[in-house]
Structures are given as structure tokens and as C-alpha cells.
């Protein structure tokens, strides 16, 4: 069996060798640019790990693994455009390097390319894989729409937020694992358990992101701390803070949320201090642990030798303790 690091290194080499030879070049240059930015590539690695639980030659599913990675990067390209984000992974975003229209069109091309790569899976599983992939892509759109609507609401509940991140983030991790497992020959039951495993780590992953945005080390985290606070993003941290705050704390939070002019550093410091007093960090950490434990339970139910599960267990451990 391969380690996650080995799979990542080999898959990175594969991605670096991809060539888009169709024209016009102006359509495909942004695609190559986005894929060259790197990233964790956790989704294709999870697909390859799940396949590797059952079969050895992971290169046989490089096409669908590439499809998952191209699809994920397509969502980031369009996310950056919607958010008017200037930078991604330390580089300028596509709409900054080129323009909005190119970003839209190249993103659309990436979505089609993702389907083409995914359709290269063995014909025996073609309908099952494409049905799951299509459902997942639709769910991600639903999650993104929920996230956008939350910006205009002040009554978002923790349950709504968890459902939003399940759709926007977790389902793609879950689908990656299930597709890899089924292509490797896993039973439907085991593939569903791995899907649940991915769902739980996906929610935990996003909750950890919320936590790190407030309490992370900027140098390690790779982006400025407090961005969610500055834009009043409806994160689990903010929702639970408003839920647990006393009357005075609630008023202070709302005054910062509604403030039209402020010093960024002052707002971040004040809201973080309120989070500390309310105890919201521990609330978030407990929820991360809850989803991590659910992931472990789902993985434990998969009917393969325990030693084969070690790499997936490490992913949970790394998730809980990660600083980036």
C-alpha cells in the first residue's frame, strides 16, 4: 500500500504532465495556470487511498482522480470571481491575471473537462460514478447558494451552517472516497461507510478552518487571521458566540457586526476577546472532535484489515492537530 505522501507526490507529477492541446489557447491557459498552483490535492489522494485499500495499481484511476481535482479547482476559480478575491495560494487569481469573462469561460471548460476525465472510469461503473459525481456537483452548488444567502441573514442557525458546509465542502471528499472504493472493488456497504467517513472529516475540516481563521498563526496558516471576523462571515464560531453570549456580550458583538467604519486590527482583537470570554473556541473544538469521532466510527465499520486503514486514520489525526 502507498502512503498519502507517496500518492500525492506521484499524482502531482501526473498533473504537471497534463497537456491541453486544443485551441484557442486563451481558453486553456487559465486551466493550466490554476492546476499549476498546487494545493493539498486531498480529494484525489482520498480517491486513490480508497482504491488502494482494495487494489494496488492506483494509476488505473488517475483519470477520475484528475476529474475530481479539475472539478475542485473549477469551483475555486468561480469562487474567487464571486468573492472578488485577488489571490489564491500566493498567486493572482484568474480574473486578475486575465479578466472576468475569461474566468467564467475557462471555469466552464474545467467543469466539462472534469466530466470527461471522470467518464474515463471503467464502463462497469460508469453510470454509478457519473450519477454520484453529478449529484455531488449539484449539492455543491446548493451549498454555495446557501452560503451566499447567509450573507443577507442574521438568523442563521448552527444546524443550517453545518448543512451548508456539508454540501459545500464535505460531499466532494465523501464522493472521492466512495468512487475510489467502488472502482477498487469495494462492496456498496463499505463504499457507503467510506462516504460517511469522508462526510464527517469534511465537516470537521471546515470547522477547523473556521477556528484557525480566528486562532491560527498567520505565518503557518498561510493567510491573514481574522478575515471572517472583518467580513462578518456567518461561521460556526460567530453563530455559537451569538447563541451563548449574555446580553452585554450580545450587544457588543452586534455593535461590531453593524459597525460601518472601524480599524481592522481593533475589530479582530475585540471580537476575538469576546469569543474568549464566551468560550466559543472550546465549543468549536468539541464539535470538531464530535465529527472526528463519527469519522472513526464509520472507518471502523469498513470490513478490511485494520492495518490498511492506518493512512486514513492519520488523516483524521492530522486534521485535528493541523495548523494550516
Secondary structure, DSSP 8 states (H G I E B T S, - for coil): ---HHHHHHHHHHHHHT-----S-HHHHHHHHHHHTT----HHHHHHHHHHHTT-S-GGGGHHHHHHHHHHHHHHHHHHHHHHT--EETTEE-HHHHS-HHHHHHHHHHHHHHHHHHHTTS-GGGHHHHHHHHHHHHHHHHHHHHHHHHHTT-S---HHHHHHHHIIIIIHHHHHHHHHHHHHHT--HHHHHHHHHHHHHHHHHHHHHHHHHHHHS-HHHHSS-TTHHHHTT---HHHHHHHHH--HHHHHHHHHHHH-SS--HHHHHHHHHHHHHHHTHHHHHHHHHHHHHHHHHHHHHTS-S-GGGGHHHHHHHHHHHH---
